[in-house]
Amino acid sequence: MRVVLGVSGGIAAYKACALLRLFREAGDDVTVVPTRAALHFVGETTWAALSGRPVQTDVWAQAHEVPHVRLGQEADLVVVAPATADLLARAAHGLADDLLTSVLLTARCPVVVAPAMHTEMWEHPATVANVALLRRRGVEVIEPSSGRLTGADTGPGRLPEAIELYAACREVLARVGTSTPGASGPLTGRRVVVTAGGTREPLDPVRYLGNRSSGKQGSALAEVAVELGAEVRLVSCNMPAPSGPTAGAIECLPVQTALELQAAVRSAASTADVIVMCAAVADFRPAHYQGAKIKKTDDGTESAPTIELVRNPDILAGLVAERAAAGATSPVIVGFAAETGDEQGTVLDHARAKLARKGCDLLVANEVGVDKTFGQDTSTAYLLRPDNDEVTVVGPTTKRAVAEAVWRAVADLLAR
Ligand code: CTP
């Protein structure tokens, strides 16, 4: 995707560096167009190095390429962060006195602006009217957040964090259907199965053995796969159904236990090009299900029942074994690994060993722990392949950006 990142002259310009990185990590081409004032805060060298592209502020350089027309016309997204009161005013009134405002006039793609300024400027009737005018024209204006501003003052006017801006841009793109189902993408015509959430193993009608997986990473994988053109089945374990703009195109197969998950995956596997085992699967289940609620004994002792467990099948390893037995190379099989470092090794050591043990084509490892990965909107992922010692590190970033990186790696494997 071609992104134009406009930066106007506010102290929050430094946050645009992090936003630029998020787009670059997702594989997007980003051209940075700072205003002259923006260069007082972050210099041209930084923008050029981070974007890997030359940086221009006015329409006079590279005139033979007519950048003020071409950049806007060719962009899939224009995002301005931070947008100052001055930039909002110039954009609202159609001025074209530098490269960024010229781009805004020629762009026909979604335009997202993220204002940042002092509270008085944000609340001034002139700014309020300019924002209303831009919104009426279809520009997505992200509300500034409240908090500490440049000086000692606090209030609305802060630029939201890069991750929030990035998520807002992706949401706008999905909403307007820039990457709608059926559009041609790297997964067009591919059937993918994603498992997500966490299995629950019932003990009695009331209780179960479960885990803390929220299903957010799996939902993001399913949604991004639809946007990239795939036909998507989501085997969902005890999690909310996806709710993003492409949710309607995802076929959901809800299951509860590891054995149900195994049955659903095996039946979907025969026609799948890719299986992504993102679900957190219980390795053990209670050996006996108690048909009635397990009660405390009232015999005056502190006795408690002992729960006998039996092993669940390793679904992922089973898929790999079945594929090998059939002498096939399809489907591409992706495993996830929830790891913690310990005295035996780092997260990466454990992930490398798990990749060898499971035999899948790609392993996505996350570090888990209190406040890490489970239930969060962000994570850091390590992508490991069996035939390559290199590890791709993604993040810390949104689970959506992790999903994009996973599908990029899968598209590479499919292209082999
Ligand atoms: N997995 C599976 N079947 C299981 C357990 C895990 O298919 N019974 C899959 C998960 O969906 C994930 C990968 O195996 O893709 C790794 O899961 P994880 O829980 O990290 O590893 P385990 O195999 O359970 O190993 P351990 O808990 O010993 O680290």
Residues whose N, C-alpha, C, O or C-beta is under 5 A from the ligand:
A	BS01	CTP	M277 C278 A279 A280 V281 A282 D283 N312 P313 D314 I315 L316 V334 G335 F336 A337 A338
